[in-house]
Amino acid sequence: MSVMHKGLAALGLVMLATPALAADDPLTAPVAAKYAGAFGEPAPPRLLYGNTWALGSPTLSVTVVDSGEGLVLIDAGLAQWAPVLEAHLAQIGHSIREVKLIVSTEPHYDHASGIAALARDSGARVVASEAGAQVLRAGHSGRSDPQFTELFAYPPVPVVEVVRDGETLRVGSLELTAHATPGHTPGSMSWSWKSCAHTGGCQAFVATASLSALTDEVYRYSDPANAQALAAFRGSFTRLRALPCERVIASHPQHAQAAGATGAAVEAPCRALADHFEGELAKVLAREAAG
Ligand SMILES: [Zn+2]
């Protein structure tokens, strides 16, 4: 073996020791630019309130909640974000190994393609709805997804636990409750928790799954075969309006802006979000009826 080859072997060992940084890591292989382009890069961590931080970009949310006895991640963003998110966690004094729980709002590539890498690097439990878990384990959606033909397949998540509507998960003293909000995908799930600050009390946070009525060229919400899915979508708006909700984190932040649901001055941000997207669904149904 030449000196050069010994050098390469040593480099190989270093790369094995830091899998998330390896250029050939299959779990962080970039989502194709055509799909990923709209989501930019993770911004530096921003403290939202108390124990709750935003790690995502202006168009794609990743949220971390610090229980004091471990971290919870809500969504993971794009697969190629994983090393950056881990570096950003380090900037706020946390190791990826402190993440004990990763929950998913929906199993589309933009929110979920990074889960496999972050779950591997953290050893965290991954939890989703039953329909969401099925897609995460496969790495791709089926025809029940309104956007089926326009989605990007991503690294499957080997082990995903299922949570039902209304169930509460605990990490330390933090309680995170699941709220089924299907419609954008059959398995969409929103999550609520209380974030408390040393001064200023607690705020009821809700991280909402996407509520947009987007479809590919085949799916129609008004198709009689999708009547149950449409009824479930309408139920999501009702459920969201009823939640204790002082701060909303939309899975795409611009959705909260469009609905007027951002900022501390908004009194009922979940209601604002539900009203806006129920209106958007009505427009889609009207377009389907017209043509
Ligand atoms: Zn989506």
Residues whose N, C-alpha, C, O or C-beta is under 5 A from the ligand:
A	BS01	ZN	H108 S210
